[in-house]
Amino acid sequence: MITVDIIFKYFPHLTDLQKEQFSKLYDVYKEWNDQINVVSRKDFDTFYEKHVLHSLGIAECIEFKEDSDILDVGTGGGFPGIPLAIMYPDSHFMLVDGIGKKIKVVNGVVEALGLKNVTAQQIRAEEIKHKFDFIISRAVTQMPLFLTWVRKRIKKQQRNAYPNGLLYLKGGDLHEEMKTVREYHETVELADFFEEEFFETKKVVYVDLS
């Protein structure tokens, strides 16, 4: 079984509170998952690799500045939003999903961890009125369709090293999928940061929506 040590291996400078929160994630999700299935039960032995560390791949691409506003679209059980909210306690995260029981789990995890920088809501991305510095997501749908949902949700004012936009966790060959994306974009290979076999085909796709 893969333990929380895999997080500490790649992120050795966490505070004591962050270490405590990451350490609690497994038990909190296990308890909720026994009630509402949001994480594949066969994945629990690799929970910290396939869900938590994978989410933190975005943290290898950007360090969110204080008071950044981040929207996690199609968060499911809270990925990538919750691990990133632990990593960046001075940024604000809104986690949304169209399925109410998934948001129930997110709220339960947020409460159990004492996260003060996360709000969660059952809502479709197209219905959100607020604007954000960055939108994050984990392979919700094909990129061209996803961009139609979120293009207008980006703030104009910049505060981070990258221009405001989308950070999207995807896997496999993205060449065809990205052909019709007109905005500037680049792909980061997570295998450049994480040595585990799981990350060989995993990527973070950045799209500039500023």
C-alpha positions in Angstrom: 0.0 0.0 0.0 1.2 3.5 -0.9 1.2 5.8 2.1 1.3 9.5 2.7 5.1 9.3 2.6 4.9 9.6 -1.2 3.6 13.2 -0.7 6.4 14.0 1.8 8.9 12.6 -0.7 8.1 15.1 -3.4 7.0 18.0 -1.2 9.5 18.0 1.8 8.9 21.5 3.0 5.3 21.2 4.2 4.3 22.7 7.5 3.2 20.5 10.4 -0.4 21.4 9.7 -0.1 20.4 6.1 1.5 17.1 7.0 -1.3 16.4 9.4 -4.0 17.3 6.9 -2.4 15.1 4.1 -2.0 12.3 6.6 -5.7 12.4 7.5 -6.9 12.3 3.9 -6.9 8.6 3.6 -9.0 7.8 6.6 -11.4 10.7 6.0 -12.0 9.6 2.4 -12.3 5.9 3.4 -15.0 6.7 5.9 -17.0 8.8 3.4 -16.4 6.4 0.5 -18.0 3.6 2.6 -21.2 5.7 2.5 -21.0 7.4 -0.9 -18.7 5.9 -3.6 -16.6 8.8 -5.1 -13.2 7.0 -5.3 -12.9 3.6 -6.9 -12.6 1.0 -4.1 -9.8 -0.8 -6.0 -7.8 2.5 -6.0 -7.6 2.9 -2.2 -4.2 1.1 -2.0 -2.9 3.7 -4.4 -5.0 6.6 -3.1 -2.1 8.9 -2.3 -0.5 8.2 -5.7 -3.4 8.2 -8.1 -5.5 10.9 -6.5 -3.5 13.1 -4.1 -0.1 13.2 -5.8 -1.7 13.4 -9.2 -3.7 16.4 -8.1 -0.5 18.0 -6.8 1.0 17.7 -10.3 -0.5 21.2 -10.8 1.7 22.4 -7.9 4.7 21.4 -9.9 3.7 23.8 -12.6 2.6 26.8 -10.7 2.8 28.3 -7.1 -0.4 30.1 -6.6 0.1 33.5 -5.0 -1.7 34.6 -1.9 -5.4 35.5 -2.5 -5.6 33.7 -5.8 -9.1 32.5 -6.7 -9.3 29.0 -8.2 -12.3 27.1 -9.5 -12.3 23.3 -9.6 -14.8 22.2 -12.2 -16.2 18.7 -12.0 -14.4 18.1 -8.8 -16.0 14.7 -8.1 -14.9 13.9 -4.5 -12.6 16.9 -4.3 -9.8 16.3 -6.8 -7.6 18.2 -7.6 -9.1 20.9 -5.4 -8.7 19.6 -1.9 -5.0 18.6 -2.2 -4.2 21.9 -3.8 -6.2 23.8 -1.1 -4.0 22.1 1.6 -0.9 23.0 -0.4 -2.0 26.7 -0.8 -3.9 27.7 2.3 -3.7 31.4 1.4 -5.5 30.9 -1.9 -9.3 30.5 -2.2 -10.8 27.4 -3.8 -14.3 26.9 -5.1 -15.1 23.3 -5.9 -18.2 22.5 -8.1 -19.9 19.4 -9.4 -23.3 18.7 -10.9 -23.9 15.7 -8.6 -25.0 16.6 -5.1 -23.8 13.5 -3.3 -20.2 14.3 -4.4 -20.4 17.8 -3.0 -21.7 16.3 0.2 -18.5 14.3 0.4 -16.4 17.3 -0.4 -18.0 19.3 2.4 -17.5 16.5 4.8 -13.8 16.2 3.9 -13.4 20.0 4.2 -15.0 20.0 7.6 -12.9 17.0 8.9 -9.7 18.7 7.8 -10.6 22.1 9.0 -10.0 23.8 5.6 -11.0 27.4 5.8 -10.2 28.2 2.1 -12.6 25.9 0.4 -16.3 26.3 -0.6 -18.2 23.7 -2.5 -21.4 23.9 -4.5 -23.6 21.7 -6.7 -23.7 23.8 -9.9 -22.8 23.5 -13.5 -19.8 25.5 -14.7 -21.8 27.5 -17.2 -24.1 28.8 -14.3 -21.3 30.3 -12.2 -21.3 34.1 -12.0 -17.9 34.7 -10.3 -14.6 35.0 -12.1 -11.3 33.3 -11.1 -7.6 33.5 -11.7 -7.3 29.9 -12.6 -9.6 27.0 -13.4 -8.4 23.5 -12.6 -9.9 20.2 -13.5 -9.1 16.5 -13.9 -10.1 15.1 -17.3 -13.8 16.0 -17.1 -14.3 16.0 -20.9 -12.6 16.8 -24.2 -10.7 20.1 -24.0 -12.5 22.0 -26.8 -15.9 21.3 -25.1 -14.5 22.1 -21.6 -13.2 25.5 -22.8 -16.7 26.5 -24.0 -17.9 26.1 -20.4 -15.1 28.1 -18.7 -13.7 30.8 -21.1 -15.8 33.6 -19.6 -15.0 32.7 -16.0 -11.4 34.2 -16.0 -10.4 37.4 -14.3 -8.5 40.0 -16.3 -6.2 41.2 -13.5 -3.1 39.1 -13.2 -1.3 38.1 -10.0 0.6 34.9 -10.8 3.6 33.9 -12.8 1.5 32.4 -15.5 -1.3 34.5 -17.2 -4.7 33.5 -15.9 -6.2 30.4 -17.5 -6.8 26.7 -17.3 -4.7 23.9 -15.7 -6.1 20.6 -16.8 -4.9 17.1 -15.7 -5.0 14.8 -18.7 -3.5 11.5 -19.9 -2.5 9.9 -23.2 -2.0 11.4 -26.6 -3.5 14.9 -26.7 -2.4 15.9 -30.3 -5.8 15.5 -32.0 -7.8 16.9 -29.0 -5.7 20.1 -28.9 -5.7 20.8 -32.6 -8.8 23.1 -32.5 -7.7 25.0 -29.3 -6.9 28.5 -30.6 -5.5 29.9 -27.4 -1.9 29.6 -26.4 -1.3 26.3 -24.6 1.5 24.1 -23.4 1.8 20.6 -22.0 3.9 19.6 -19.0 4.8 15.9 -18.6 4.3 14.8 -15.0 6.9 12.1 -15.6 9.5 14.9 -15.4 8.6 15.3 -11.8 7.3 12.0 -10.5 9.1 8.7 -11.1 6.2 6.3 -10.5 5.0 4.4 -13.6 1.5 5.8 -13.2 2.7 9.2 -14.3 4.4 8.1 -17.6 1.4 9.3 -19.7 0.0 11.9 -17.3 0.2 15.6 -18.2 -0.9 19.1 -17.0 -2.2 21.1 -19.9 -2.0 24.9 -19.4 -4.3 27.1 -21.6 -3.9 30.9 -21.5 -7.4 32.4 -21.2 -6.3 35.9 -20.1 
